[in-house]
Amino acid sequence: MNSFYIYENWRATDKCVIHFADCRYCNFGKGTERGTKGEENGRWHGKFNSYKETLEFSISLGRKKVAPCKVCNPNII
Ligand SMILES: [Zn+2]
């Protein structure tokens, strides 16, 4: 079963993006490791075992927007 991660971003845009763990932008919560400066721009949360659980946690973080990643589409199972 696939697992999920959230990237919480408060610098570029005030939002959370949900990824599959094996998405190339997520890389099991490590990100691309390019153009990122530690936790200056945001941070990873995870892992989570269901999309529903991930979505609920995303909402609890209180960012303006919660969106599924457009590359890995974790909301489509
Ligand atoms: Zn993704």
N, CA, C, O and the ligand as a Tripos MOL2 file, in Angstrom:
@<TRIPOS>MOLECULE
protein
  309   307    78     0     0
PROTEIN
NO_CHARGES

@<TRIPOS>ATOM
      1 N           0.8350   -1.2110    0.0000 N.3       1 MET1
      2 CA          0.0000    0.0000    0.0000 C.3       1 MET1
      3 C           0.8650    1.2540    0.0000 C.2       1 MET1
      4 O           1.8850    1.3240    0.6850 O.2       1 MET1
      5 N           0.4530    2.2090   -0.7550 N.am      2 ASN2
      6 CA          1.2100    3.4560   -0.8180 C.3       2 ASN2
      7 C           0.9520    4.3080    0.4240 C.2       2 ASN2
      8 O          -0.1190    4.2310    1.0270 O.2       2 ASN2
      9 N           1.9250    5.1060    0.7930 N.am      3 SER3
     10 CA          1.7360    6.0330    1.9000 C.3       3 SER3
     11 C           1.8020    7.4680    1.3790 C.2       3 SER3
     12 O           2.1260    7.7060    0.2160 O.2       3 SER3
     13 N           1.4960    8.4000    2.2460 N.am      4 PHE4
     14 CA          1.3170    9.7940    1.8430 C.3       4 PHE4
     15 C           2.1470   10.7360    2.7110 C.2       4 PHE4
     16 O           2.4340   10.4460    3.8720 O.2       4 PHE4
     17 N           2.5200   11.8540    2.1300 N.am      5 TYR5
     18 CA          3.2190   12.9110    2.8640 C.3       5 TYR5
     19 C           2.5780   14.2540    2.5380 C.2       5 TYR5
     20 O           1.9470   14.4220    1.4950 O.2       5 TYR5
     21 N           2.7530   15.2050    3.4510 N.am      6 ILE6
     22 CA          2.2610   16.5730    3.2290 C.3       6 ILE6
     23 C           3.4570   17.5070    3.1920 C.2       6 ILE6
     24 O           4.3460   17.4180    4.0380 O.2       6 ILE6
     25 N           3.4820   18.4100    2.2050 N.am      7 TYR7
     26 CA          4.4480   19.5040    2.2640 C.3       7 TYR7
     27 C           3.7080   20.7680    2.6400 C.2       7 TYR7
     28 O           2.8530   21.2620    1.9040 O.2       7 TYR7
     29 N           4.0660   21.2820    3.8210 N.am      8 GLU8
     30 CA          3.4590   22.5160    4.3130 C.3       8 GLU8
     31 C           4.3810   23.6660    3.9340 C.2       8 GLU8
     32 O           5.5440   23.7040    4.3350 O.2       8 GLU8
     33 N           3.8460   24.5980    3.1590 N.am      9 ASN9
     34 CA          4.6450   25.7090    2.6370 C.3       9 ASN9
     35 C           4.0820   27.0250    3.1480 C.2       9 ASN9
     36 O           2.9000   27.3110    2.9580 O.2       9 ASN9
     37 N           4.9160   27.8240    3.7930 N.am     10 TRP10
     38 CA          4.4300   29.1140    4.2920 C.3      10 TRP10
     39 C           5.1750   30.2810    3.6580 C.2      10 TRP10
     40 O           4.9440   31.4280    4.0410 O.2      10 TRP10
     41 N           6.0520   30.0260    2.7100 N.am     11 ARG11
     42 CA          6.8430   31.0900    2.1190 C.3      11 ARG11
     43 C           6.2810   31.5140    0.7540 C.2      11 ARG11
     44 O           5.8150   32.6420    0.5930 O.2      11 ARG11
     45 N           6.3280   30.6020   -0.2250 N.am     12 ALA12
     46 CA          5.8620   30.9360   -1.5750 C.3      12 ALA12
     47 C           4.3520   31.1490   -1.5800 C.2      12 ALA12
     48 O           3.8480   32.1670   -2.0530 O.2      12 ALA12
     49 N           3.6480   30.1590   -1.0390 N.am     13 THR13
     50 CA          2.2000   30.2680   -0.9020 C.3      13 THR13
     51 C           1.8030   29.5900    0.3930 C.2      13 THR13
     52 O           2.4680   28.6620    0.8540 O.2      13 THR13
     53 N           0.7270   30.0560    0.9650 N.am     14 ASP14
     54 CA          0.2740   29.5450    2.2490 C.3      14 ASP14
     55 C          -0.5910   28.3060    2.0270 C.2      14 ASP14
     56 O          -1.8190   28.3870    2.0470 O.2      14 ASP14
     57 N           0.0570   27.1610    1.8140 N.am     15 LYS15
     58 CA         -0.7380   25.9760    1.4970 C.3      15 LYS15
     59 C          -0.0430   24.6770    1.8620 C.2      15 LYS15
     60 O           1.1520   24.6500    2.1570 O.2      15 LYS15
     61 N          -0.8170   23.6040    1.8340 N.am     16 CYS16
     62 CA         -0.3090   22.2490    2.0150 C.3      16 CYS16
     63 C          -0.5190   21.4850    0.7250 C.2      16 CYS16
     64 O          -1.5840   21.5690    0.1150 O.2      16 CYS16
     65 N           0.4950   20.7370    0.3050 N.am     17 VAL17
     66 CA          0.3440   19.8780   -0.8680 C.3      17 VAL17
     67 C           0.5420   18.4250   -0.4320 C.2      17 VAL17
     68 O           1.5100   18.0900    0.2500 O.2      17 VAL17
     69 N          -0.3920   17.5800   -0.8390 N.am     18 ILE18
     70 CA         -0.3550   16.1640   -0.4700 C.3      18 ILE18
     71 C           0.2800   15.3580   -1.6020 C.2      18 ILE18
     72 O          -0.0820   15.5180   -2.7680 O.2      18 ILE18
     73 N           1.2370   14.4860   -1.2430 N.am     19 HIS19
     74 CA          1.9400   13.6540   -2.2300 C.3      19 HIS19
     75 C           1.8850   12.1860   -1.8470 C.2      19 HIS19
     76 O           1.7490   11.8390   -0.6740 O.2      19 HIS19
     77 N           1.9940   11.3190   -2.8690 N.am     20 PHE20
     78 CA          2.3470    9.9340   -2.6200 C.3      20 PHE20
     79 C           3.8100    9.9060   -2.1860 C.2      20 PHE20
     80 O           4.6140   10.7240   -2.6340 O.2      20 PHE20
     81 N           4.1480    8.9570   -1.3090 N.am     21 ALA21
     82 CA          5.5250    8.8670   -0.8040 C.3      21 ALA21
     83 C           6.5490    8.7470   -1.9330 C.2      21 ALA21
     84 O           7.6440    9.3030   -1.8420 O.2      21 ALA21
     85 N           6.1950    8.0220   -2.9960 N.am     22 ASP22
     86 CA          7.1750    7.7820   -4.0570 C.3      22 ASP22
     87 C           7.1380    8.8200   -5.1840 C.2      22 ASP22
     88 O           7.7880    8.6360   -6.2130 O.2      22 ASP22
     89 N           6.3780    9.9160   -4.9960 N.am     23 CYS23
     90 CA          6.4040   11.0180   -5.9690 C.3      23 CYS23
     91 C           7.8090   11.6060   -6.0250 C.2      23 CYS23
     92 O           8.4920   11.6990   -5.0050 O.2      23 CYS23
     93 N           8.2340   11.9980   -7.2170 N.am     24 ARG24
     94 CA          9.6040   12.5300   -7.3300 C.3      24 ARG24
     95 C           9.7840   13.8590   -6.6070 C.2      24 ARG24
     96 O          10.9070   14.2460   -6.2860 O.2      24 ARG24
     97 N           8.6920   14.5520   -6.3520 N.am     25 TYR25
     98 CA          8.8020   15.7990   -5.6010 C.3      25 TYR25
     99 C           8.7870   15.5670   -4.0950 C.2      25 TYR25
    100 O           9.1900   16.4280   -3.3130 O.2      25 TYR25
    101 N           8.3140   14.3880   -3.7050 N.am     26 CYS26
    102 CA          8.2190   14.0600   -2.2830 C.3      26 CYS26
    103 C           9.4340   13.2680   -1.8210 C.2      26 CYS26
    104 O          10.0700   13.6040   -0.8220 O.2      26 CYS26
    105 N           9.7490   12.2020   -2.5700 N.am     27 ASN27
    106 CA         10.9160   11.3820   -2.2490 C.3      27 ASN27
    107 C          10.9130   10.9250   -0.7830 C.2      27 ASN27
    108 O          11.9040   11.0830   -0.0700 O.2      27 ASN27
    109 N           9.7820   10.3590   -0.3500 N.am     28 PHE28
    110 CA          9.6180    9.8530    1.0140 C.3      28 PHE28
    111 C           9.9300   10.9160    2.0720 C.2      28 PHE28
    112 O          10.6060   10.6580    3.0680 O.2      28 PHE28
    113 N           9.4130   12.1150    1.8130 N.am     29 GLY29
    114 CA          9.5350   13.1990    2.7930 C.3      29 GLY29
    115 C          10.8570   13.9490    2.7420 C.2      29 GLY29
    116 O          11.1180   14.7990    3.5930 O.2      29 GLY29
    117 N          11.6960   13.6460    1.7540 N.am     30 LYS30
    118 CA         12.9770   14.3530    1.6470 C.3      30 LYS30
    119 C          12.9410   15.4740    0.6120 C.2      30 LYS30
    120 O          13.8150   16.3410    0.6070 O.2      30 LYS30
    121 N          11.9380   15.4620   -0.2620 N.am     31 GLY31
    122 CA         11.8390   16.4860   -1.2960 C.3      31 GLY31
    123 C          12.8780   16.2820   -2.3780 C.2      31 GLY31
    124 O          13.5140   15.2300   -2.4500 O.2      31 GLY31
    125 N          13.0470   17.2870   -3.2170 N.am     32 THR32
    126 CA         13.9790   17.1640   -4.3320 C.3      32 THR32
    127 C          15.4190   17.4550   -3.9000 C.2      32 THR32
    128 O          16.3690   17.1320   -4.6140 O.2      32 THR32
    129 N          15.5660   18.0680   -2.7210 N.am     33 GLU33
    130 CA         16.8860   18.4570   -2.1960 C.3      33 GLU33
    131 C          17.6210   19.3990   -3.1460 C.2      33 GLU33
    132 O          18.8510   19.4610   -3.1530 O.2      33 GLU33
    133 N          16.8620   20.1140   -3.9300 N.am     34 ARG34
    134 CA         17.4290   21.1370   -4.8190 C.3      34 ARG34
    135 C          16.6380   22.4160   -4.6050 C.2      34 ARG34
    136 O          15.4080   22.4050   -4.6550 O.2      34 ARG34
    137 N          17.3310   23.5050   -4.3680 N.am     35 GLY35
    138 CA         16.6590   24.7870   -4.2080 C.3      35 GLY35
    139 C          15.8570   24.9080   -2.9190 C.2      35 GLY35
    140 O          15.0430   25.8200   -2.7710 O.2      35 GLY35
    141 N          16.0840   23.9960   -1.9970 N.am     36 THR36
    142 CA         15.4060   24.1180   -0.7120 C.3      36 THR36
    143 C          16.4320   24.5030    0.3460 C.2      36 THR36
    144 O          17.5960   24.1080    0.2780 O.2      36 THR36
    145 N          15.9890   25.2620    1.3030 N.am     37 LYS37
    146 CA         16.8980   25.7040    2.3610 C.3      37 LYS37
    147 C          16.3790   25.2060    3.7000 C.2      37 LYS37
    148 O          15.8290   25.9710    4.4920 O.2      37 LYS37
    149 N          16.5580   23.9370    3.9370 N.am     38 GLY38
    150 CA         16.1030   23.3630    5.1960 C.3      38 GLY38
    151 C          14.6320   23.6220    5.4070 C.2      38 GLY38
    152 O          13.8100   23.3290    4.5390 O.2      38 GLY38
    153 N          14.3010   24.1660    6.5470 N.am     39 GLU39
    154 CA         12.8910   24.3840    6.8550 C.3      39 GLU39
    155 C          12.5240   25.8630    6.7420 C.2      39 GLU39
    156 O          11.5650   26.3200    7.3640 O.2      39 GLU39
    157 N          13.2880   26.6010    5.9500 N.am     40 GLU40
    158 CA         13.0080   28.0270    5.7990 C.3      40 GLU40
    159 C          11.6910   28.2720    5.0660 C.2      40 GLU40
    160 O          10.9460   29.1900    5.4060 O.2      40 GLU40
    161 N          11.4100   27.4460    4.0580 N.am     41 ASN41
    162 CA         10.2250   27.6520    3.2280 C.3      41 ASN41
    163 C           9.0370   26.7700    3.6080 C.2      41 ASN41
    164 O           7.8900   27.0910    3.2950 O.2      41 ASN41
    165 N           9.3110   25.6920    4.2630 N.am     42 GLY42
    166 CA          8.2270   24.7840    4.6080 C.3      42 GLY42
    167 C           8.7780   23.5260    5.2270 C.2      42 GLY42
    168 O           9.9840   23.4090    5.4490 O.2      42 GLY42
    169 N           7.8960   22.5790    5.5090 N.am     43 ARG43
    170 CA          8.3580   21.3180    6.0780 C.3      43 ARG43
    171 C           7.4280   20.1750    5.6970 C.2      43 ARG43
    172 O           6.2770   20.3740    5.3090 O.2      43 ARG43
    173 N           7.9760   18.9660    5.8240 N.am     44 TRP44
    174 CA          7.2450   17.7460    5.4930 C.3      44 TRP44
    175 C           6.5720   17.1820    6.7330 C.2      44 TRP44
    176 O           7.0970   17.2670    7.8430 O.2      44 TRP44
    177 N           5.3950   16.6040    6.5160 N.am     45 HIS45
    178 CA          4.7070   15.8520    7.5550 C.3      45 HIS45
    179 C           4.4140   14.4710    7.0080 C.2      45 HIS45
    180 O           4.0100   14.3320    5.8530 O.2      45 HIS45
    181 N           4.6110   13.4630    7.8100 N.am     46 GLY46
    182 CA          4.2880   12.1280    7.3410 C.3      46 GLY46
    183 C           5.1740   11.1000    8.0180 C.2      46 GLY46
    184 O           6.0510   11.4520    8.8070 O.2      46 GLY46
    185 N           4.9500    9.8480    7.7160 N.am     47 LYS47
    186 CA          4.0200    9.4820    6.6680 C.3      47 LYS47
    187 C           2.6210    9.1700    7.2050 C.2      47 LYS47
    188 O           2.4220    8.9630    8.4020 O.2      47 LYS47
    189 N           1.6760    9.1450    6.2910 N.am     48 PHE48
    190 CA          0.3000    8.8120    6.6150 C.3      48 PHE48
    191 C          -0.1120    7.6000    5.7870 C.2      48 PHE48
    192 O           0.4170    7.3530    4.7030 O.2      48 PHE48
    193 N          -1.0650    6.8540    6.3260 N.am     49 ASN49
    194 CA         -1.4410    5.6020    5.6580 C.3      49 ASN49
    195 C          -2.6760    5.6840    4.7840 C.2      49 ASN49
    196 O          -2.9550    4.7630    4.0170 O.2      49 ASN49
    197 N          -3.4290    6.7920    4.8910 N.am     50 SER50
    198 CA         -4.5900    6.9310    4.0060 C.3      50 SER50
    199 C          -4.7230    8.3820    3.5510 C.2      50 SER50
    200 O          -4.2660    9.3080    4.2210 O.2      50 SER50
    201 N          -5.3570    8.5530    2.4010 N.am     51 TYR51
    202 CA         -5.5490    9.9050    1.8810 C.3      51 TYR51
    203 C          -6.4430   10.7140    2.8160 C.2      51 TYR51
    204 O          -6.2180   11.9040    3.0370 O.2      51 TYR51
    205 N          -7.4640   10.0490    3.3600 N.am     52 LYS52
    206 CA         -8.4000   10.7130    4.2630 C.3      52 LYS52
    207 C          -7.6690   11.2670    5.4960 C.2      52 LYS52
    208 O          -7.8580   12.4220    5.8790 O.2      52 LYS52
    209 N          -6.8370   10.4250    6.1020 N.am     53 GLU53
    210 CA         -6.0520   10.8370    7.2680 C.3      53 GLU53
    211 C          -5.1260   12.0040    6.9050 C.2      53 GLU53
    212 O          -4.9720   12.9460    7.6830 O.2      53 GLU53
    213 N          -4.5180   11.9360    5.7300 N.am     54 THR54
    214 CA         -3.5950   12.9750    5.2780 C.3      54 THR54
    215 C          -4.3320   14.2990    5.0810 C.2      54 THR54
    216 O          -3.8550   15.3630    5.4760 O.2      54 THR54
    217 N          -5.5100   14.2010    4.4580 N.am     55 LEU55
    218 CA         -6.3240   15.3890    4.2040 C.3      55 LEU55
    219 C          -6.7520   16.0420    5.5220 C.2      55 LEU55
    220 O          -6.6950   17.2640    5.6610 O.2      55 LEU55
    221 N          -7.1780   15.2250    6.4800 N.am     56 GLU56
    222 CA         -7.6210   15.7540    7.7720 C.3      56 GLU56
    223 C          -6.4770   16.4600    8.4940 C.2      56 GLU56
    224 O          -6.6710   17.5240    9.0830 O.2      56 GLU56
    225 N          -5.2850   15.8650    8.4480 N.am     57 PHE57
    226 CA         -4.1350   16.4990    9.0880 C.3      57 PHE57
    227 C          -3.7810   17.8070    8.3790 C.2      57 PHE57
    228 O          -3.4530   18.7980    9.0320 O.2      57 PHE57
    229 N          -3.8460   17.8110    7.0530 N.am     58 SER58
    230 CA         -3.5720   19.0240    6.2630 C.3      58 SER58
    231 C          -4.4770   20.1680    6.6830 C.2      58 SER58
    232 O          -4.0250   21.2970    6.8730 O.2      58 SER58
    233 N          -5.7540   19.8660    6.8260 N.am     59 ILE59
    234 CA         -6.7320   20.8790    7.2020 C.3      59 ILE59
    235 C          -6.4330   21.4070    8.6150 C.2      59 ILE59
    236 O          -6.5870   22.5970    8.8910 O.2      59 ILE59
    237 N          -6.0030   20.5000    9.5010 N.am     60 SER60
    238 CA         -5.7110   20.8910   10.8860 C.3      60 SER60
    239 C          -4.5240   21.8490   10.9890 C.2      60 SER60
    240 O          -4.3810   22.5480   11.9920 O.2      60 SER60
    241 N          -3.6710   21.8880    9.9610 N.am     61 LEU61
    242 CA         -2.5200   22.7990    9.9780 C.3      61 LEU61
    243 C          -2.9300   24.2620    9.7670 C.2      61 LEU61
    244 O          -2.1650   25.1780   10.0690 O.2      61 LEU61
    245 N          -4.1400   24.4660    9.2480 N.am     62 GLY62
    246 CA         -4.7060   25.8110    9.1580 C.3      62 GLY62
    247 C          -4.1470   26.6990    8.0580 C.2      62 GLY62
    248 O          -4.2380   27.9230    8.1530 O.2      62 GLY62
    249 N          -3.5740   26.1110    7.0190 N.am     63 ARG63
    250 CA         -3.1120   26.9230    5.8720 C.3      63 ARG63
    251 C          -4.3210   27.3130    5.0170 C.2      63 ARG63
    252 O          -5.3970   26.7270    5.1300 O.2      63 ARG63
    253 N          -4.1150   28.3240    4.1560 N.am     64 LYS64
    254 CA         -5.2210   28.8330    3.3320 C.3      64 LYS64
    255 C          -5.7470   27.7940    2.3650 C.2      64 LYS64
    256 O          -6.9480   27.7100    2.1080 O.2      64 LYS64
    257 N          -4.8100   26.9900    1.8220 N.am     65 LYS65
    258 CA         -5.1930   26.0440    0.7720 C.3      65 LYS65
    259 C          -4.6320   24.6630    1.0540 C.2      65 LYS65
    260 O          -3.5320   24.5290    1.5900 O.2      65 LYS65
    261 N          -5.3880   23.6400    0.6930 N.am     66 VAL66
    262 CA         -4.8930   22.2650    0.7150 C.3      66 VAL66
    263 C          -5.1000   21.7070   -0.6840 C.2      66 VAL66
    264 O          -6.2110   21.7480   -1.2140 O.2      66 VAL66
    265 N          -4.0340   21.1840   -1.2860 N.am     67 ALA67
    266 CA         -4.1560   20.6960   -2.6560 C.3      67 ALA67
    267 C          -3.4100   19.3820   -2.8430 C.2      67 ALA67
    268 O          -2.3280   19.2000   -2.2850 O.2      67 ALA67
    269 N          -3.9840   18.4550   -3.6320 N.am     68 PRO68
    270 CA         -3.2210   17.2640   -3.9980 C.3      68 PRO68
    271 C          -2.1890   17.6240   -5.0620 C.2      68 PRO68
    272 O          -2.4310   18.5070   -5.8850 O.2      68 PRO68
    273 N          -1.0560   16.9570   -5.0540 N.am     69 CYS69
    274 CA         -0.0060   17.1940   -6.0460 C.3      69 CYS69
    275 C          -0.5380   16.8900   -7.4440 C.2      69 CYS69
    276 O          -1.2320   15.8930   -7.6450 O.2      69 CYS69
    277 N          -0.2100   17.7540   -8.4110 N.am     70 LYS70
    278 CA         -0.6960   17.5670   -9.7780 C.3      70 LYS70
    279 C           0.1530   16.5680  -10.5510 C.2      70 LYS70
    280 O          -0.2090   16.1700  -11.6580 O.2      70 LYS70
    281 N           1.2770   16.1620   -9.9770 N.am     71 VAL71
    282 CA          2.1400   15.1900  -10.6410 C.3      71 VAL71
    283 C           1.7780   13.7640  -10.2360 C.2      71 VAL71
    284 O           1.6310   12.8970  -11.0970 O.2      71 VAL71
    285 N           1.6330   13.5120   -8.9340 N.am     72 CYS72
    286 CA          1.3600   12.1320   -8.4910 C.3      72 CYS72
    287 C          -0.1260   11.8610   -8.2390 C.2      72 CYS72
    288 O          -0.5190   10.7040   -8.0930 O.2      72 CYS72
    289 N          -0.9590   12.9070   -8.1860 N.am     73 ASN73
    290 CA         -2.4110   12.7510   -8.0250 C.3      73 ASN73
    291 C          -2.8100   11.7780   -6.9040 C.2      73 ASN73
    292 O          -3.4490   10.7600   -7.1730 O.2      73 ASN73
    293 N          -2.4420   12.0790   -5.6650 N.am     74 PRO74
    294 CA         -2.7160   11.1290   -4.5750 C.3      74 PRO74
    295 C          -4.1980   10.9810   -4.2460 C.2      74 PRO74
    296 O          -4.5850   10.0560   -3.5330 O.2      74 PRO74
    297 N          -5.0190   11.8790   -4.7570 N.am     75 ASN75
    298 CA         -6.4630   11.8030   -4.4850 C.3      75 ASN75
    299 C          -7.1770   10.8450   -5.4350 C.2      75 ASN75
    300 O          -8.3580   10.5490   -5.2520 O.2      75 ASN75
    301 N          -6.4620   10.3620   -6.4450 N.am     76 ILE76
    302 CA         -7.0710    9.4370   -7.4080 C.3      76 ILE76
    303 C          -6.5160    8.0440   -7.1590 C.2      76 ILE76
    304 O          -5.3570    7.7630   -7.4630 O.2      76 ILE76
    305 N          -7.3430    7.1810   -6.6090 N.am     77 ILE77
    306 CA         -6.8760    5.8270   -6.2780 C.3      77 ILE77
    307 C          -7.7270    4.8060   -7.0320 C.2      77 ILE77
    308 O          -7.5080    3.6020   -6.9010 O.2      77 ILE77
    309 ZN          3.5390   14.5730   -5.8250 Zn       78 ZN78
@<TRIPOS>BOND
     1     1     2 1
     2     2     3 1
     3     3     4 2
     4     3     5 am
     5     5     6 1
     6     6     7 1
     7     7     8 2
     8     7     9 am
     9     9    10 1
    10    10    11 1
    11    11    12 2
    12    11    13 am
    13    13    14 1
    14    14    15 1
    15    15    16 2
    16    15    17 am
    17    17    18 1
    18    18    19 1
    19    19    20 2
    20    19    21 am
    21    21    22 1
    22    22    23 1
    23    23    24 2
    24    23    25 am
    25    25    26 1
    26    26    27 1
    27    27    28 2
    28    27    29 am
    29    29    30 1
    30    30    31 1
    31    31    32 2
    32    31    33 am
    33    33    34 1
    34    34    35 1
    35    35    36 2
    36    35    37 am
    37    37    38 1
    38    38    39 1
    39    39    40 2
    40    39    41 am
    41    41    42 1
    42    42    43 1
    43    43    44 2
    44    43    45 am
    45    45    46 1
    46    46    47 1
    47    47    48 2
    48    47    49 am
    49    49    50 1
    50    50    51 1
    51    51    52 2
    52    51    53 am
    53    53    54 1
    54    54    55 1
    55    55    56 2
    56    55    57 am
    57    57    58 1
    58    58    59 1
    59    59    60 2
    60    59    61 am
    61    61    62 1
    62    62    63 1
    63    63    64 2
    64    63    65 am
    65    65    66 1
    66    66    67 1
    67    67    68 2
    68    67    69 am
    69    69    70 1
    70    70    71 1
    71    71    72 2
    72    71    73 am
    73    73    74 1
    74    74    75 1
    75    75    76 2
    76    75    77 am
    77    77    78 1
    78    78    79 1
    79    79    80 2
    80    79    81 am
    81    81    82 1
    82    82    83 1
    83    83    84 2
    84    83    85 am
    85    85    86 1
    86    86    87 1
    87    87    88 2
    88    87    89 am
    89    89    90 1
    90    90    91 1
    91    91    92 2
    92    91    93 am
    93    93    94 1
    94    94    95 1
    95    95    96 2
    96    95    97 am
    97    97    98 1
    98    98    99 1
    99    99   100 2
   100    99   101 am
   101   101   102 1
   102   102   103 1
   103   103   104 2
   104   103   105 am
   105   105   106 1
   106   106   107 1
   107   107   108 2
   108   107   109 am
   109   109   110 1
   110   110   111 1
   111   111   112 2
   112   111   113 am
   113   113   114 1
   114   114   115 1
   115   115   116 2
   116   115   117 am
   117   117   118 1
   118   118   119 1
   119   119   120 2
   120   119   121 am
   121   121   122 1
   122   122   123 1
   123   123   124 2
   124   123   125 am
   125   125   126 1
   126   126   127 1
   127   127   128 2
   128   127   129 am
   129   129   130 1
   130   130   131 1
   131   131   132 2
   132   131   133 am
   133   133   134 1
   134   134   135 1
   135   135   136 2
   136   135   137 am
   137   137   138 1
   138   138   139 1
   139   139   140 2
   140   139   141 am
   141   141   142 1
   142   142   143 1
   143   143   144 2
   144   143   145 am
   145   145   146 1
   146   146   147 1
   147   147   148 2
   148   147   149 am
   149   149   150 1
   150   150   151 1
   151   151   152 2
   152   151   153 am
   153   153   154 1
   154   154   155 1
   155   155   156 2
   156   155   157 am
   157   157   158 1
   158   158   159 1
   159   159   160 2
   160   159   161 am
   161   161   162 1
   162   162   163 1
   163   163   164 2
   164   163   165 am
   165   165   166 1
   166   166   167 1
   167   167   168 2
   168   167   169 am
   169   169   170 1
   170   170   171 1
   171   171   172 2
   172   171   173 am
   173   173   174 1
   174   174   175 1
   175   175   176 2
   176   175   177 am
   177   177   178 1
   178   178   179 1
   179   179   180 2
   180   179   181 am
   181   181   182 1
   182   182   183 1
   183   183   184 2
   184   183   185 am
   185   185   186 1
   186   186   187 1
   187   187   188 2
   188   187   189 am
   189   189   190 1
   190   190   191 1
   191   191   192 2
   192   191   193 am
   193   193   194 1
   194   194   195 1
   195   195   196 2
   196   195   197 am
   197   197   198 1
   198   198   199 1
   199   199   200 2
   200   199   201 am
   201   201   202 1
   202   202   203 1
   203   203   204 2
   204   203   205 am
   205   205   206 1
   206   206   207 1
   207   207   208 2
   208   207   209 am
   209   209   210 1
   210   210   211 1
   211   211   212 2
   212   211   213 am
   213   213   214 1
   214   214   215 1
   215   215   216 2
   216   215   217 am
   217   217   218 1
   218   218   219 1
   219   219   220 2
   220   219   221 am
   221   221   222 1
   222   222   223 1
   223   223   224 2
   224   223   225 am
   225   225   226 1
   226   226   227 1
   227   227   228 2
   228   227   229 am
   229   229   230 1
   230   230   231 1
   231   231   232 2
   232   231   233 am
   233   233   234 1
   234   234   235 1
   235   235   236 2
   236   235   237 am
   237   237   238 1
   238   238   239 1
   239   239   240 2
   240   239   241 am
   241   241   242 1
   242   242   243 1
   243   243   244 2
   244   243   245 am
   245   245   246 1
   246   246   247 1
   247   247   248 2
   248   247   249 am
   249   249   250 1
   250   250   251 1
   251   251   252 2
   252   251   253 am
   253   253   254 1
   254   254   255 1
   255   255   256 2
   256   255   257 am
   257   257   258 1
   258   258   259 1
   259   259   260 2
   260   259   261 am
   261   261   262 1
   262   262   263 1
   263   263   264 2
   264   263   265 am
   265   265   266 1
   266   266   267 1
   267   267   268 2
   268   267   269 am
   269   269   270 1
   270   270   271 1
   271   271   272 2
   272   271   273 am
   273   273   274 1
   274   274   275 1
   275   275   276 2
   276   275   277 am
   277   277   278 1
   278   278   279 1
   279   279   280 2
   280   279   281 am
   281   281   282 1
   282   282   283 1
   283   283   284 2
   284   283   285 am
   285   285   286 1
   286   286   287 1
   287   287   288 2
   288   287   289 am
   289   289   290 1
   290   290   291 1
   291   291   292 2
   292   291   293 am
   293   293   294 1
   294   294   295 1
   295   295   296 2
   296   295   297 am
   297   297   298 1
   298   298   299 1
   299   299   300 2
   300   299   301 am
   301   301   302 1
   302   302   303 1
   303   303   304 2
   304   303   305 am
   305   305   306 1
   306   306   307 1
   307   307   308 2
@<TRIPOS>SUBSTRUCTURE
     1 MET1         2 RESIDUE 1 A MET
     2 ASN2         6 RESIDUE 1 A ASN
     3 SER3        10 RESIDUE 1 A SER
     4 PHE4        14 RESIDUE 1 A PHE
     5 TYR5        18 RESIDUE 1 A TYR
     6 ILE6        22 RESIDUE 1 A ILE
     7 TYR7        26 RESIDUE 1 A TYR
     8 GLU8        30 RESIDUE 1 A GLU
     9 ASN9        34 RESIDUE 1 A ASN
    10 TRP10       38 RESIDUE 1 A TRP
    11 ARG11       42 RESIDUE 1 A ARG
    12 ALA12       46 RESIDUE 1 A ALA
    13 THR13       50 RESIDUE 1 A THR
    14 ASP14       54 RESIDUE 1 A ASP
    15 LYS15       58 RESIDUE 1 A LYS
    16 CYS16       62 RESIDUE 1 A CYS
    17 VAL17       66 RESIDUE 1 A VAL
    18 ILE18       70 RESIDUE 1 A ILE
    19 HIS19       74 RESIDUE 1 A HIS
    20 PHE20       78 RESIDUE 1 A PHE
    21 ALA21       82 RESIDUE 1 A ALA
    22 ASP22       86 RESIDUE 1 A ASP
    23 CYS23       90 RESIDUE 1 A CYS
    24 ARG24       94 RESIDUE 1 A ARG
    25 TYR25       98 RESIDUE 1 A TYR
    26 CYS26      102 RESIDUE 1 A CYS
    27 ASN27      106 RESIDUE 1 A ASN
    28 PHE28      110 RESIDUE 1 A PHE
    29 GLY29      114 RESIDUE 1 A GLY
    30 LYS30      118 RESIDUE 1 A LYS
    31 GLY31      122 RESIDUE 1 A GLY
    32 THR32      126 RESIDUE 1 A THR
    33 GLU33      130 RESIDUE 1 A GLU
    34 ARG34      134 RESIDUE 1 A ARG
    35 GLY35      138 RESIDUE 1 A GLY
    36 THR36      142 RESIDUE 1 A THR
    37 LYS37      146 RESIDUE 1 A LYS
    38 GLY38      150 RESIDUE 1 A GLY
    39 GLU39      154 RESIDUE 1 A GLU
    40 GLU40      158 RESIDUE 1 A GLU
    41 ASN41      162 RESIDUE 1 A ASN
    42 GLY42      166 RESIDUE 1 A GLY
    43 ARG43      170 RESIDUE 1 A ARG
    44 TRP44      174 RESIDUE 1 A TRP
    45 HIS45      178 RESIDUE 1 A HIS
    46 GLY46      182 RESIDUE 1 A GLY
    47 LYS47      186 RESIDUE 1 A LYS
    48 PHE48      190 RESIDUE 1 A PHE
    49 ASN49      194 RESIDUE 1 A ASN
    50 SER50      198 RESIDUE 1 A SER
    51 TYR51      202 RESIDUE 1 A TYR
    52 LYS52      206 RESIDUE 1 A LYS
    53 GLU53      210 RESIDUE 1 A GLU
    54 THR54      214 RESIDUE 1 A THR
    55 LEU55      218 RESIDUE 1 A LEU
    56 GLU56      222 RESIDUE 1 A GLU
    57 PHE57      226 RESIDUE 1 A PHE
    58 SER58      230 RESIDUE 1 A SER
    59 ILE59      234 RESIDUE 1 A ILE
    60 SER60      238 RESIDUE 1 A SER
    61 LEU61      242 RESIDUE 1 A LEU
    62 GLY62      246 RESIDUE 1 A GLY
    63 ARG63      250 RESIDUE 1 A ARG
    64 LYS64      254 RESIDUE 1 A LYS
    65 LYS65      258 RESIDUE 1 A LYS
    66 VAL66      262 RESIDUE 1 A VAL
    67 ALA67      266 RESIDUE 1 A ALA
    68 PRO68      270 RESIDUE 1 A PRO
    69 CYS69      274 RESIDUE 1 A CYS
    70 LYS70      278 RESIDUE 1 A LYS
    71 VAL71      282 RESIDUE 1 A VAL
    72 CYS72      286 RESIDUE 1 A CYS
    73 ASN73      290 RESIDUE 1 A ASN
    74 PRO74      294 RESIDUE 1 A PRO
    75 ASN75      298 RESIDUE 1 A ASN
    76 ILE76      302 RESIDUE 1 A ILE
    77 ILE77      306 RESIDUE 1 A ILE
    78 ZN78       309 GROUP 0 **** ****
